[in-house]
C-alpha cells in the first residue's frame, strides 16, 4: 500500500497548484519528457518540468530522508520521542543560515558573490556538520559516547545556537528578519533539479546503508551491552548513526529550511504498522515519510492558493497533536507500571 501511495501521490501532487491540471495532461507531459510521441501544451510542459516536478521529487526525497533519520535517532537513544534535530544539527544549520543572511554581505562578501544562490545552503550545511562535531567532542571521552551524554550535549548546542540566533536577529533589518523567518518555517519552493540530484544522492547513500544497519540496530534496541556481546562495535555504530543523521538533516535544512515533526512522527507510525524489526521499519519509514511530506506540500500549495503556506507549519500542526498523544500514552504507561 505504501509503495502504491508513493507512486500515486506524486501524480496527484503534480496536478495540484495555482494552475490546476488534469491527470491526462500530467501524463501527456511526462510521456513527452520520456521521449514518447505525445504532444503536450508548452505552457503546461514548462510548469511541470521546471517548477512542479522538481518540487514533488524534492518532497518525496526529503520526506524519505527525514523518516530514515528519525528512525536512526530513536534507535540510538532508544526513545520514541527523539527526533533528528536532537543532536543540534537543525539549530546549527539555522545559526549558520542566520549568519549568512544577516552578516553575509558584510563578513563574506566575496564568498557570497561566488556562491550566489548556494551561499545560504552552503552555510547551513556547514553549520549542521559543525554542530554535530561539537556534540561529538562534548560527549566523547576516550572513545566512549554515552547516549545520555549525547542528549545533554545536543541540548547545550541547541541552547547556544538559539542564543546566537537571538543576537543575530536583534541586529537584523526588517527585510533580513523576514527572510530568515520564512526560511526557518520551511519551504520546498526553491527546489531545482540540481538540489534534487544532491538530495537524491544522500537518499541513495541511506538506502545503500540500510541492509548493513538492520542487524546492528536490532541489537542496539536491547541495550548497548547486549549489542557489544553479540559482536557489534557499539562506539563505531553510534558514530556512524550520528554521521548519517547529521548528513541527512544538514542537506534537508540547507535546501528546504527547518521541517519539523516528520522525523518524530513517521518512525512511531512505522513501528505501529510493521513492528520494531528494522528490516521492515527502515523501508517503511522512508516510504511513509515520502508520502506524508508529498501530501503536506500539496496542502501547502492549495490551501491559500495562489500563495502558499510554509510546509514546516503544516508538519508541526500535524505532528504536534500526535506528539502530545504519544507523550500522554507514555505517562499513563509509567503510571500503571
Residue pairs with C-beta under 8 A, 6 or more apart in sequence:
2 284
2 287
2 288
2 291
3 287
5 287
5 291
6 60
6 287
6 290
6 291
9 60
9 290
9 291
9 294
9 295
10 56
10 57
10 60
10 294
11 23
11 26
11 27
12 298
13 52
13 56
13 59
13 294
13 295
13 297
13 298
14 21
14 26
14 48
14 52
14 53
14 56
15 21
15 22
15 23
15 25
15 26
16 298
16 301
16 302
17 47
17 52
17 301
17 302
17 305
18 301
18 305
18 306
19 44
19 47
21 44
21 47
21 48
25 40
25 41
25 44
26 48
27 38
28 38
28 39
28 40
28 41
28 44
29 40
29 44
29 45
29 48
29 49
30 48
31 38
31 40
32 38
32 39
32 40
32 45
33 45
33 49
54 191
54 192
54 193
54 195
54 196
55 188
55 189
55 191
55 297
56 294
56 297
57 191
57 196
57 200
58 188
58 191
58 195
58 196
58 199
58 255
58 256
59 188
59 191
59 290
59 293
59 294
59 296
59 297
60 290
60 293
60 294
61 196
61 199
61 200
61 203
61 290
62 188
62 199
62 252
62 255
62 256
62 259
62 293
63 262
63 266
63 289
63 290
63 291
63 292
63 293
63 294
64 203
64 206
64 285
64 286
64 287
64 289
64 290
65 199
65 202
65 203
65 206
65 248
65 251
65 252
65 286
65 289
66 84
66 248
66 249
66 252
66 259
66 262
66 263
66 266
66 289
66 293
67 262
67 263
67 266
67 267
67 270
67 285
67 286
67 287
67 288
67 289
67 290
67 292
68 203
68 206
68 210
68 248
68 282
68 285
68 286
68 289
69 84
69 244
69 245
69 248
69 249
69 263
70 82
70 83
70 84
70 262
70 263
70 264
70 265
70 266
70 267
70 285
70 289
71 266
71 267
71 270
71 278
71 281
71 282
71 285
72 84
72 213
72 217
72 241
72 244
72 245
73 82
73 83
73 84
73 86
73 87
73 241
73 245
73 263
74 80
74 81
74 82
74 83
74 267
74 268
75 217
75 220
75 221
75 241
75 278
76 82
76 147
76 150
76 220
76 238
76 241
76 242
76 245
77 86
77 147
77 150
77 151
78 147
78 220
78 221
80 267
80 268
80 271
80 326
80 330
81 264
81 323
81 326
81 327
81 330
82 264
83 260
83 261
83 263
83 264
84 90
84 245
84 248
84 249
84 263
85 91
85 158
85 249
85 258
85 260
85 263
86 151
86 154
87 131
87 132
87 135
87 150
87 153
87 154
87 157
87 242
87 245
87 246
88 131
88 132
88 134
88 135
88 153
88 154
88 157
88 158
88 161
89 128
89 129
89 131
89 132
89 245
89 246
89 249
89 250
89 253
90 128
90 249
90 253
90 258
90 260
91 131
91 157
91 158
91 161
91 162
91 165
92 127
92 128
92 129
92 130
92 131
92 132
92 134
92 157
92 161
93 124
93 125
93 127
93 128
93 131
93 249
93 250
93 253
93 254
93 258
94 124
94 127
94 161
94 165
94 184
94 253
94 258
95 127
95 131
95 161
95 164
95 165
95 168
96 123
96 124
96 126
96 127
96 128
96 130
97 120
97 123
97 124
97 127
97 180
97 183
97 184
97 253
98 164
98 165
98 168
98 169
98 172
98 180
99 107
99 123
99 127
99 164
99 168
100 108
100 112
100 119
100 120
100 123
100 124
101 120
101 172
101 176
101 179
101 180
101 183
102 168
102 169
102 171
102 172
102 176
102 180
103 168
103 171
104 111
104 112
104 119
104 120
104 123
105 112
108 119
111 119
112 119
115 122
120 183
120 254
121 254
121 255
122 254
124 250
124 253
124 254
125 250
125 251
125 253
125 254
128 246
128 249
128 250
128 253
128 254
129 246
129 247
129 250
131 157
131 161
131 246
132 242
132 243
132 245
132 246
132 250
134 153
134 157
135 150
135 153
135 154
135 157
135 242
136 145
136 239
136 242
138 149
138 153
138 156
138 157
139 145
139 146
139 149
139 150
139 152
139 153
141 149
143 235
144 235
145 235
145 238
145 239
147 224
147 238
150 238
150 242
169 177
169 180
172 180
182 257
182 310
183 257
183 258
184 257
184 258
184 312
185 257
185 258
185 310
185 311
185 312
185 313
186 256
186 257
186 258
186 259
186 260
186 310
186 311
186 312
186 313
186 315
187 256
187 257
187 300
187 308
187 310
187 311
187 312
188 256
188 297
188 300
188 311
189 308
190 255
190 256
191 255
191 256
195 255
198 251
198 255
199 251
199 252
199 255
202 247
202 248
202 251
203 286
205 244
205 247
206 244
206 248
206 286
207 286
209 244
210 282
210 283
213 278
213 282
214 277
214 278
214 279
214 282
215 232
216 227
216 232
216 237
217 278
217 282
218 276
218 277
218 278
218 279
219 226
219 227
219 230
219 232
220 227
220 232
220 234
220 237
221 276
224 234
227 234
227 237
228 234
249 263
252 259
253 259
256 311
257 310
257 312
258 312
259 293
259 311
259 312
259 315
260 312
260 315
260 316
260 319
261 315
261 316
261 318
261 319
261 320
261 322
261 323
262 289
262 292
262 293
262 315
262 319
263 289
264 319
264 323
265 292
265 318
265 319
265 322
265 323
266 285
266 288
266 289
266 292
267 281
267 285
268 322
268 326
269 288
270 281
270 284
270 285
270 288
271 281
273 284
273 288
274 280
274 281
274 284
275 281
292 315
292 318
293 311
293 315
296 311
296 314
296 315
296 318
297 311
299 309
299 314
300 308
300 309
300 310
300 311
300 314
301 308
303 309
